[in-house]
Amino acid sequence: MKITPLEIEEVESKAGNIYEAVVVAAKRARQINDEQKLEYNQRVEPLIKADDDSDDTVVSKDKMNISVEFEQRPKTTESGLNELLADGLEFRIRNENPED
């Protein structure tokens, strides 16, 4: 896995400051992770039901292929940052004073 350095100024320019940019990218990464987890569970569930009567110590080839496919996907933090840098995210800052 290669590590790509980012210019802090470029990330900071996408939000009010660097901390807001990091929070926005992290929240998006969490959303992507939840979506991928749901997709993984939906794809593996039929295989788990089929394997209930077989030996639990043996991992099926289908489950292994699905796991490898998900491992090869880009990391969610990288995806969240890329979406932020490509202006693919819309976000708003919550007001601390609700009456405003």
Residue pairs with C-beta under 8 A, 6 or more apart in sequence:
1 75
6 81
6 85
8 18
10 85
11 18
11 21
11 22
11 25
11 81
11 84
11 85
12 18
12 21
14 21
14 24
14 84
14 85
14 87
15 21
15 24
15 84
15 91
16 93
20 93
21 84
24 84
24 89
24 91
25 77
25 80
25 81
25 83
25 84
26 77
26 80
27 80
28 79
28 80
28 83
28 84
28 89
29 76
29 77
29 79
29 80
29 81
30 76
32 76
32 79
32 80
33 76
36 70
36 73
36 76
40 66
40 70
43 66
44 63
44 66
47 60
47 62
47 63
47 66
48 63
51 60
51 63
74 82
82 88
83 89
